[in-house]
Amino acid sequence: MINRLTIGTGSLIFLFACVFVCHGADCSIPGTSISMPSHTFHAGDLCELRVVFCNTGSDPLYNHPLFVVLTILGEYWFAPEWTRGEDGFTHFTLTFPPGTKEQLVLPEFSWPVTGTSFSGALFIAAVTDPVYDHVVGDIASWEFSWSDW
């Protein structure tokens, strides 16, 4: 699946080749990976969201944006402020030393009673160069759902 993401009056283009890539401890493939405790959540389940970036280079990547985007029903929400895409976008600005760097995006919480069920929610994570010109390494995605039943 490839998506073009248009935000407000400006345009930020990502080619989201939405394939979850787990880089493992060896950090041999540059890019992001996403981890959550499950793909399905029920009331009372513990939930958190972590993104790991693997920098296979020998130099740090200074002041690079880490985008973490939640997409539900065609709407995009950008961490860390969870800004809705049509209102602009936010991201983490981080320095990535050689090796792996983990970013806690959602601290651990107990999944609430929602009174609903939903499937097809998707987190997407990517690091870009500082001027948003290109994605650095692989893009990661994590599909999840929730249900009270």
N, C-alpha and C positions, 0 to 999 in steps of 0.2 A: 504494500500500500504506500503510495506516495501522496503527500498532501502539500499544498501551498497554503501558507498561513499569512493572511493579510490582517493587519492590525490598525484600527482607526484610520486616520488619513494617510499614515505612512505605510510602508510595506516592508516586512521582514520576511525573507524567504528562507525556509528550511526545506531540504529534501529529507523527509522523515521516512527512511527505509526502516520501518518499525519491526525490528527483529531484536529480541532480547539476547544480549551477548554477555555471558559470564566470563570475566577475564581470569578469575582464579587468583591465587596468591602469587603466582610467578610474574604477573604483570608483563606478559609477552605480547599482548595485543593492545595498541593504544585506543583509548576511548572510555566510555562510561558503562557502568552496570548499575542496576537497581536491585535493592533487596527489601522485601516486606516479609512478615512472618507467614503469609498465606496469600492465596489468590481469591479466597472466599471468606467473608467475615460475617459473624453472627453477634448479637448482643452479648457483651461481656468478653469477647475475644480481645487479646492484646494486639495492638497494631502500632507500627511505626514505619517510617520510610527513610531509607539511607541510600545515598548515591556514592559510588566509588569511581574515581577517575584514575586511569592508568596512564602515566606519562613514561613512555619507553625511551625518551630522549635522555641525554646526559645533562641538559640544562633545565633550570626551572622555567615554567611558563608563568610570567608575571601578569597580574591583573586581567585574567581571562574570565569571561562570563560563563557561569554554569547555569543553563536554563533547565528548570524542572517544570513541566507543564502537565496539568491535569486536564484531560478532555472528556467531557460527558455530553452526549447528545449534540455534538457539533459546537459546543462552547469550549473555550480555552481559558484556563485559569493559571496564572504564572506565580510560582513561589519566588521569594519568600513571603510577599504580602498577599498573595492569592488575588492579584489584580486580574479582572476579567479582560480578555484579549481585546475586545472592542474599545476598552478604556485605556489601552496602552499595554506595557509589559514591564515586568520586573525580573531580576535575576540576582544570583549571588555573584560577587566579583572576588575571585580567589587567586592565590598563587599556588601552582601545582609543582611541587618539587619532583625530581626524578623518582619513579616508583609510584606507589598508590597514595591517594589522599581521599579520606572518607568525609562526606558532609551529611550530618544529620538534618533531614528536611522536616520531618514530623516526629517530635519526641513521642515516646511510648504513651499510649492512652488506651483506655478500655472502650471498645466499639459500642456506641450507644444504641438504645432501642430506637429504631427509625420509623417503625410502622409501615415499612415498604420493603420491596426487594428490587434489586437492579443488577443487571450484568452488562459488561461492556465498558466499564470505566477504565481509563487508560492513563498511566503516567508515562511521560516521555522525558528523557534527560539527554542533554548534549552540551558539550563545551565548544565555544566558538573562539575565534581570535578576537582581540579587544575591539575591533571595529565591525564585528558581525559579518565579516566578509566570507568566512568559510568555517565549516564544522571541523574540529580537531578530533580525529579518531572516529571510532564507532559511536553510533547513537543507540541508546537503550530504551526499551519500553517494558512495561509491566501491566498486564490486564488484570483487573480484579472485579469482584462483585460483592454484594451484601444481601442479606435476607434475615428477616425476623422469624422465618419459618423453618 
